[in-house]
Amino acid sequence: MCKIAFFCIPAQGHTNPTLEVVRELIARGCEVRYYSYDALREKIEAAGAEFVSCDRYDSRQSLSPADAGRVSRDLAFSTKLLVDMTLAMDGALCGEMREWGPACIVADSMAPWGKLAALKLGIPFVSSTTTFAFNRYSAKIMKSGPGALLRTLAQTGRANRSVRRLREQGYPVKNALALISNDNQTETIVYTSREFQPCAETFSDRYTFVGPSVPPAPLPALRPGGRNLYISLGTVLNDNGPFYRNCVQALSEGGFHTVLSVGDRFDPASLGPLPENFRAERSVEQLRVLEQTDVFLTHCGMNSVNEALYCGVPLVLFPQTAEQGGVARRVSEMGAGVYLKENSAPAIRAAVEEVLTHPEYRERARKLGEGFRCCGGARLAAEKILAAAAK
């Protein structure tokens, strides 16, 4: 029996695309062990994998709100956290891997402890990339300003000092960038299409663009002229009461039928009585909602955008981070959505009406979705992993 180990970060958008791959591998007779976080245990076990908790190793689970905000903008700080976790897991993880003997390790591109364990132990490795694939060409879509670039350069020295601690423990890693980047020699699964991937021609054939990995389901045709809306800011930066209230104000009239997903950090009851055409939930089964949606107002997380385009749903783009800004720019370039210019009720209403009244947005989203469904999905991802395991 082929044994496969998965590693991921505590994020729905990074975990969900891997679950159908896990199911496919298990259907092919593989044994899968999945190293993740307690909040995702139920989903992972439902896919058939053996779950192993990483919570106790990860100091990020107890960060203050201020420190959590530093992770995405402070390279030295985030590198130290990654190094701390890798070294905290070192003894137990490497011991388990030697005893269990996986044929391949699959790790999220933001979970370098899985990649480093594979390198240290000489186990075949596959990167699971749920964002765009990034190299020096495609990274330009992030459009970081000169100030951000200078801050990163200033932090590089401190970040690399943290990396030295890894080398001292036998991990073959050169610098901080190597922790979270893949080169053209690394076997990599990317959960989007070559068409949607920026600068796809600059990636080697080691990169396999499998499209969104979603459960197979019929996609019902939406009613012509429908006004069904779905709104979500994802599972991380979603505590935004003023935005949600502006959405209610903007869409309470006009024949809209709106589903709002607010996440665990915001109480939907605090919105007060809602109009009959408005439903607010802590969470929804996103794919099932998207199958009946005419416009999706989204934070532009990669998984959410992929699932929307897979279903042929055009977007109103409201990114909250630099990474999400890059995804939003790509959607806009491809003609499948429009930016929400400001967080106000009139702007929300105008952006939604723009997408609804111009069918070219839906047509472009539909064509991108067709391309996604031709990529191979979980089946192709599983074949990539098994090929790596056989080497």
C-alpha positions in Angstrom: 0.0 0.0 0.0 1.3 3.4 -1.0 1.6 5.8 2.0 1.2 9.5 1.4 1.6 12.3 4.0 -0.1 15.7 3.6 0.7 18.9 5.4 -1.3 22.1 5.4 -1.9 25.4 7.3 -5.1 26.2 9.3 -7.0 27.7 6.4 -10.1 26.4 4.7 -9.1 27.8 1.3 -5.8 25.9 1.5 -7.3 22.7 2.8 -10.5 22.3 0.7 -8.7 21.8 -2.7 -6.7 18.9 -1.3 -9.7 16.9 0.1 -10.9 15.5 -3.2 -7.3 14.6 -4.0 -7.1 12.7 -0.7 -10.4 10.9 -1.6 -9.0 10.0 -5.0 -5.8 8.6 -3.6 -7.7 6.5 -1.0 -9.9 5.2 -3.8 -6.8 4.0 -5.6 -5.7 2.0 -2.5 -3.4 4.6 -0.8 -3.1 5.2 2.9 -3.1 8.9 3.7 -2.0 10.6 6.9 -2.9 14.3 7.1 -1.0 16.7 9.4 -3.2 19.7 10.1 -5.2 21.6 12.8 -8.0 20.6 15.1 -10.5 23.0 13.5 -10.2 21.0 10.2 -10.2 17.5 11.7 -13.8 16.7 10.8 -13.4 17.6 7.2 -10.1 15.7 6.8 -11.4 12.6 8.5 -14.6 12.7 6.4 -12.3 12.5 3.3 -10.9 9.3 4.7 -7.4 10.4 5.9 -5.8 9.7 9.3 -5.7 13.1 11.0 -2.7 14.2 13.1 -2.9 17.5 15.0 -0.2 20.2 14.7 -1.8 22.7 17.0 0.5 22.1 19.9 3.6 22.8 17.8 2.4 26.1 16.2 2.9 29.3 18.3 0.9 31.2 15.8 -2.3 29.7 17.4 -1.7 31.9 20.4 -0.7 35.2 18.7 -2.2 38.4 19.8 -4.3 40.3 17.2 -1.4 42.7 16.7 1.2 40.0 16.1 -1.2 38.1 13.8 -1.3 41.2 11.7 2.5 41.3 11.4 2.7 37.8 9.8 1.8 39.0 6.3 4.0 42.1 6.3 7.1 41.3 8.5 9.3 38.7 6.7 11.7 38.4 9.7 8.8 37.8 12.2 7.0 35.3 9.9 10.2 33.4 9.2 10.9 33.1 12.9 7.5 31.6 13.4 7.9 29.1 10.6 11.4 28.1 11.9 10.1 27.8 15.4 7.3 25.4 14.3 9.6 23.3 12.1 12.1 22.8 15.0 9.2 22.2 17.5 8.0 19.4 15.2 11.5 18.1 14.3 12.0 15.2 16.7 8.4 13.9 16.7 7.8 14.4 13.0 11.1 13.0 11.6 10.8 10.1 14.0 7.2 9.4 12.8 8.2 9.7 9.1 11.1 7.3 9.5 8.9 4.7 11.2 5.8 5.1 9.0 7.8 5.3 5.7 5.7 7.5 3.4 6.4 7.2 -0.3 5.7 10.9 -0.8 5.1 14.1 1.2 2.6 16.6 -0.2 2.8 20.0 1.6 1.0 23.3 1.1 3.4 25.9 -0.2 2.8 27.9 3.0 3.6 24.8 5.2 7.4 24.6 4.8 7.8 22.1 7.7 6.4 19.4 5.4 8.8 20.3 2.6 11.8 20.5 5.0 11.0 17.1 6.5 11.0 15.7 2.9 14.3 17.3 2.1 15.9 16.2 5.4 14.7 12.6 5.1 15.2 12.2 1.4 11.4 11.5 0.7 9.9 12.5 -2.6 8.1 15.9 -2.3 5.2 17.5 -4.1 4.2 21.2 -3.4 0.4 21.8 -3.1 -0.1 25.4 -4.3 -3.6 26.7 -3.7 -2.6 30.3 -4.6 -1.2 31.3 -8.0 2.2 29.8 -8.6 4.7 32.6 -7.9 8.1 33.3 -9.4 9.9 36.5 -10.2 7.6 37.1 -13.2 4.2 36.2 -11.8 4.9 37.9 -8.5 4.6 41.3 -10.3 0.8 40.8 -10.1 1.1 41.6 -6.4 2.2 45.1 -7.4 4.0 45.8 -4.1 5.0 49.5 -3.8 8.6 50.6 -3.2 8.0 51.0 0.5 7.0 47.3 0.9 10.0 46.3 -1.2 12.4 48.3 1.1 10.8 46.8 4.2 11.3 43.3 2.9 14.9 44.0 2.0 15.6 45.4 5.4 14.1 42.3 7.1 16.0 39.8 5.0 19.1 39.7 7.2 17.1 39.0 10.4 15.0 36.4 8.5 18.1 34.5 7.3 19.5 34.4 10.8 16.5 32.4 11.8 17.1 30.1 8.9 20.6 29.3 10.2 18.9 27.5 13.1 17.4 25.1 10.6 20.7 24.3 8.9 22.2 23.6 12.3 19.6 20.8 12.7 20.3 19.3 9.3 17.7 21.0 7.2 19.2 21.9 3.7 17.6 25.3 3.3 19.6 28.3 1.9 17.6 31.3 2.9 14.2 32.7 4.0 12.8 32.8 0.5 13.6 29.1 0.0 11.2 28.3 2.9 8.1 29.3 0.9 9.2 29.3 -2.7 9.5 26.5 -5.3 11.7 26.6 -8.3 11.3 24.9 -11.7 12.8 21.7 -10.3 10.1 21.1 -7.7 7.1 18.9 -8.5 4.2 21.3 -8.0 0.4 21.0 -8.2 -1.4 24.3 -8.9 -5.2 24.3 -8.4 -6.0 26.6 -11.3 -5.7 26.5 -15.1 -2.8 27.6 -17.3 -5.1 30.2 -18.8 -5.9 31.8 -15.5 -2.3 31.5 -14.1 -0.3 34.7 -14.7 2.9 34.2 -16.7 2.2 30.5 -17.1 4.7 30.2 -19.8 7.6 30.9 -17.4 6.9 27.7 -15.3 8.5 24.4 -16.2 6.7 21.1 -16.9 7.2 20.2 -13.3 4.2 22.4 -12.6 0.9 20.7 -13.2 -2.2 23.0 -13.4 -5.0 20.7 -12.4 -7.8 23.3 -12.0 -10.1 23.5 -8.9 -10.3 20.2 -7.1 -14.1 20.1 -6.3 -16.6 17.3 -5.6 -18.3 16.2 -8.8 -21.8 17.6 -9.0 -24.2 18.7 -11.7 -24.2 22.4 -12.3 -27.8 23.6 -12.8 -28.3 26.4 -15.3 -29.1 29.7 -13.6 -32.3 31.4 -14.5 -31.9 34.1 -17.1 -32.0 37.6 -15.5 -31.7 36.1 -12.0 -30.6 38.4 -9.1 -29.2 35.9 -6.7 -26.2 37.2 -4.8 -23.6 35.6 -2.5 -21.3 37.6 -0.3 -18.4 36.4 1.7 -15.1 37.7 3.0 -13.7 34.3 3.6 -12.6 32.7 6.9 -9.9 35.0 8.2 -10.3 38.8 7.7 -14.1 38.7 8.0 -15.0 40.7 11.1 -16.4 43.6 9.2 -19.8 44.8 10.5 -19.8 48.1 8.7 -19.3 46.3 5.3 -22.1 43.8 6.1 -24.5 46.5 7.1 -23.8 48.5 3.9 -24.5 45.3 1.9 -27.9 45.0 3.7 -28.7 48.6 2.9 -27.6 48.3 -0.7 -29.4 45.1 -1.6 -32.6 45.2 0.5 -34.6 46.3 -2.5 -34.4 45.7 -6.2 -35.5 42.1 -6.4 -32.2 40.7 -5.0 -32.0 37.4 -3.1 -28.8 37.5 -1.0 -26.9 35.0 1.0 -24.3 36.5 3.3 -21.7 34.3 5.0 -20.0 36.2 7.9 -17.7 33.6 9.5 -17.1 32.7 13.1 -15.8 36.1 14.3 -19.0 38.0 13.7 -22.5 37.4 15.1 -25.1 37.7 12.3 -27.7 38.5 14.9 -25.9 41.8 15.5 -27.2 42.9 12.1 -30.6 43.2 13.6 -33.8 42.2 11.7 -33.0 41.5 8.0 -35.3 42.0 5.0 -37.0 38.9 3.7 -34.7 38.7 0.7 -31.5 38.6 2.9 -30.1 35.6 4.7 -27.0 35.9 7.0 -25.2 32.7 8.2 -21.9 32.0 10.0 -21.0 29.6 7.2 -22.6 28.0 4.2 -21.7 25.1 1.8 -20.1 27.5 -0.6 -20.2 25.4 -3.8 -23.8 24.6 -3.4 -24.6 28.3 -3.0 -22.5 29.2 -5.9 -24.4 26.8 -8.2 -27.4 29.1 -7.7 -25.6 32.4 -7.7 -25.7 35.2 -10.3 -23.0 37.4 -8.7 -20.4 36.8 -6.0 -19.1 39.7 -3.9 -15.8 38.2 -2.7 -12.6 39.0 -0.8 -10.8 37.3 -3.7 -9.3 34.4 -1.8 -7.9 32.0 -4.5 -10.1 29.1 -3.5 -13.3 31.2 -3.5 -12.5 32.7 -6.9 -11.6 29.3 -8.4 -14.9 27.8 -7.1 -16.9 30.8 -8.5 -15.3 30.6 -11.9 -15.7 26.8 -11.9 -19.5 27.5 -11.5 -19.4 30.3 -14.2 -20.2 33.0 -11.7 -18.9 36.6 -12.3 -17.4 38.5 -9.4 -17.5 41.8 -7.6 -13.9 42.1 -6.3 -13.2 43.4 -2.7 -9.7 42.2 -1.8 -8.4 42.5 1.8 -4.7 41.6 1.4 -1.9 42.0 -1.2 -2.3 38.3 -2.2 -6.0 38.8 -2.7 -5.3 42.0 -4.6 -3.2 39.9 -7.1 -6.1 37.5 -7.6 -8.5 40.4 -8.1 -6.2 42.0 -10.7 -6.1 38.7 -12.6 -9.9 38.4 -12.6 -10.3 41.9 -13.8 -7.7 41.4 -16.6 -9.6 38.3 -17.7 -12.9 40.3 -17.8 -14.8 38.1 -15.3 -15.4 40.8 -12.6 -15.3 44.4 -11.5 -13.7 46.1 -8.5 -15.8 47.4 -5.6 -14.4 50.9 -5.6 -15.3 51.7 -2.0 -17.1 50.2 1.0 -20.4 52.1 0.8 -24.0 51.1 0.0 -24.2 53.1 -3.3 -20.9 51.6 -4.5 -21.9 48.1 -3.6 -25.2 48.5 -5.5 -23.5 50.0 -8.5 -20.9 47.2 -8.8 -23.5 44.5 -8.5 -25.7 46.2 -11.1 -22.7 46.6 -13.4 -22.1 42.8 -13.4 -25.7 41.9 -13.7 -26.5 44.2 -16.6 -23.4 43.4 -18.8 -23.5 39.7 -19.9 -19.9 39.7 -21.0 -18.8 39.3 -17.3 -20.8 36.1 -17.0 -19.7 34.9 -20.4 -16.0 35.3 -19.5 -16.5 33.6 -16.2 -18.3 30.7 -18.0 -15.4 30.3 -20.4 -12.9 30.3 -17.6 -15.0 27.7 -15.8 -15.0 25.5 -18.9 -11.2 25.7 -19.0 -11.1 24.7 -15.3 -13.2 21.6 -15.8 -11.0 20.4 -18.6 -7.8 20.5 -16.5 -8.0 17.1 -14.8 -8.8 18.1 -11.2 -8.3 15.6 -8.4 -7.6 12.7 -10.8 -4.7 14.5 -12.4 -3.3 15.7 -9.0 -3.4 12.1 -7.6 -1.6 10.8 -10.7 1.1 13.5 -10.2 1.6 12.5 -6.6 1.7 8.8 -7.4 4.3 9.4 -10.1 6.5 11.3 -7.6 6.0 8.5 -5.1 7.2 5.9 -7.6 10.5 7.6 -8.4 
